[in-house]
Amino acid sequence: MPHTYLPFNRLRQFVELLGLGGELRSPLAKWSGVFLPHADEFAQCIETFVTSRPQLRIIRENQHPPTRLNSNWMRWFTLIFSTGADETLMTRIWRSGQAHVVYNVDHRYVSLAYNIARGFCHELVGKHLPLEEQPTALTLLDKMIDFSILVETDAFVTYATQCELEVIQGISHQVRNPVSIIGGSARKLLKLHPDDSETREAVETILAEAVRLEHMARNVNIYMDITRNEARFQPVPLEPVLAASRERAQAGASLTDATVTLSIDPRASVLSADPGELTTMFACLLENAFRFADPDNPKVDITATTNPVRDGFAVITIANNGETFDPDTLGQAFSPFHSSTPMATGFGLPMARVIASKYSGNITQAPVEPIGTKSVVTLPVHVGAEG
């Protein structure tokens, strides 16, 4: 199976947060002579649990060799009492998490297995360690097992998400080919019957829907790329990004004459994110603002200030002077494929929120009194921004 890249830096953060770093050997190594003789007994305990569950038993019986489960748990048990939370243990647990996705293992059973491991080890501590050493040993054991669960869960979620994204992106690619053929055939039909008004009307509808599907497929690919790529924090001057986003948005919304006002607090003038992704995010928000502004006198106001309740973050507000929507309706706007505009794809706002979340921010929408709607964006400011 194709393995994902191991995020060792992130996994080392788990080590530090749990207080397991700073030593060359496992903090449990001092008791290895007590625990390691029970490795086989431990593996049998886990295997008994697995064979008691029909779903897990079927998976085990289809593994080659059949002793694989036993040897994997014995190896894990040995590593936590020898090398500890090093790259060898990280790699083994990470691969295990990916395998659980491949074999479609219910992740709740994995967590149960680790808690059975916890109970087994706690029992050994109570039986074989001096009373004065037990609190320290129990604390370290819990940290090591918690670390294992964190790494395994991280791997499981990362790989499952990657598999889902690949399926969705594959469907998107497959959609684009027939859409092109449909569009070409429709244009050919139009040439064959240039004077037939009914044919023209039907063909124009087909072409419009084909264009919408093509845009949707493209947006799905962009959405997948944004989700898959790691966040890249770098200083991003806000004003030029907004200018580029405005140009893209007005072209998309077919509104080139909207009046836009801009006010940026110097302390919120430089954000920390990827400039390309911020341009995409603001373009989605501005296109939405332009589309729903007053059609007779479209106005959009953009302000950027420091966040009064969250240090190190800016608040960028994009407000228009259009219809004031119901708050319940606004909540649906961030659902993929949801759109109140017939020919829209419904991917703009969800894509924008994914980008904001990627950089530890958020986007909300709210009505503006007496008229209008606003998008409120929270994003981190660059440390070197003016203060």
Secondary structure as the mmCIF struct_conf table of DSSP 4:
data_model
#
loop_
_struct_conf.conf_type_id
_struct_conf.id
_struct_conf.beg_label_comp_id
_struct_conf.beg_label_asym_id
_struct_conf.beg_label_seq_id
_struct_conf.end_label_comp_id
_struct_conf.end_label_asym_id
_struct_conf.end_label_seq_id
HELX_LH_PP_P HELX_LH_PP_P1 PRO A 2 LEU A 6
HELX_RH_AL_P HELX_RH_AL_P1 PHE A 8 LEU A 17
TURN_TY1_P TURN_TY1_P1 LEU A 18 GLY A 19
BEND BEND1 GLY A 22 GLY A 22
BEND BEND2 LEU A 24 ARG A 25
TURN_TY1_P TURN_TY1_P2 PRO A 27 LEU A 28
HELX_RH_3T_P HELX_RH_3T_P1 ALA A 29 TRP A 31
HELX_RH_AL_P HELX_RH_AL_P2 SER A 32 PHE A 35
HELX_RH_3T_P HELX_RH_3T_P2 LEU A 36 HIS A 38
HELX_RH_AL_P HELX_RH_AL_P3 ALA A 39 THR A 51
TURN_TY1_P TURN_TY1_P3 SER A 52 SER A 52
BEND BEND3 ARG A 53 ARG A 53
HELX_RH_AL_P HELX_RH_AL_P4 PRO A 54 GLU A 61
TURN_TY1_P TURN_TY1_P4 ASN A 62 ASN A 62
BEND BEND4 GLN A 63 PRO A 65
TURN_TY1_P TURN_TY1_P5 PRO A 66 THR A 67
HELX_RH_AL_P HELX_RH_AL_P5 ARG A 68 ILE A 80
TURN_TY1_P TURN_TY1_P6 PHE A 81 THR A 83
BEND BEND5 ALA A 85 ASP A 86
HELX_RH_AL_P HELX_RH_AL_P6 GLU A 87 VAL A 102
TURN_TY1_P TURN_TY1_P7 TYR A 103 ASN A 104
HELX_RH_AL_P HELX_RH_AL_P7 HIS A 107 HIS A 128
BEND BEND6 LEU A 129 LEU A 129
HELX_RH_3T_P HELX_RH_3T_P3 LEU A 131 GLU A 133
HELX_RH_AL_P HELX_RH_AL_P8 GLN A 134 LEU A 192
TURN_TY1_P TURN_TY1_P8 PRO A 194 ASP A 195
HELX_RH_AL_P HELX_RH_AL_P9 SER A 197 ARG A 228
BEND BEND7 ASN A 229 ASN A 229
HELX_LH_PP_P HELX_LH_PP_P2 GLU A 230 ALA A 231
STRN STRN1 GLN A 234 PRO A 237
HELX_RH_AL_P HELX_RH_AL_P10 LEU A 238 ALA A 253
TURN_TY1_P TURN_TY1_P9 SER A 254 SER A 254
STRN STRN2 THR A 259 ILE A 264
HELX_RH_3T_P HELX_RH_3T_P4 PRO A 266 ALA A 268
BEND BEND8 SER A 269 SER A 269
STRN STRN3 VAL A 270 ALA A 273
HELX_RH_AL_P HELX_RH_AL_P11 PRO A 275 ARG A 291
TURN_TY1_P TURN_TY1_P10 PHE A 292 PHE A 292
BEND BEND9 ALA A 293 ALA A 293
BEND BEND10 PRO A 295 ASN A 297
STRN STRN4 LYS A 299 THR A 306
BEND BEND11 PRO A 308 ARG A 310
TURN_TY1_P TURN_TY1_P11 ASP A 311 GLY A 312
STRN STRN5 PHE A 313 ASN A 320
BEND BEND12 ASN A 321 GLY A 322
HELX_RH_AL_P HELX_RH_AL_P12 PRO A 327 GLN A 332
TURN_TY1_P TURN_TY1_P12 ALA A 333 PHE A 334
BEND BEND13 SER A 335 SER A 335
TURN_TY1_P TURN_TY1_P13 PRO A 336 PHE A 337
BEND BEND14 SER A 340 THR A 341
TURN_TY1_P TURN_TY1_P14 PRO A 342 MET A 343
BEND BEND15 GLY A 346 GLY A 346
HELX_RH_AL_P HELX_RH_AL_P13 GLY A 348 LYS A 358
TURN_TY1_P TURN_TY1_P15 TYR A 359 SER A 360
STRN STRN6 ASN A 362 PRO A 367
BEND BEND16 GLU A 369 ILE A 371
STRN STRN7 THR A 373 PRO A 380
STRN STRN8 VAL A 381 VAL A 381
HELX_LH_PP_P HELX_LH_PP_P3 HIS A 382 HIS A 382
TURN_TY1_P TURN_TY1_P16 VAL A 383 GLY A 384
BEND BEND17 ALA A 385 ALA A 385
#
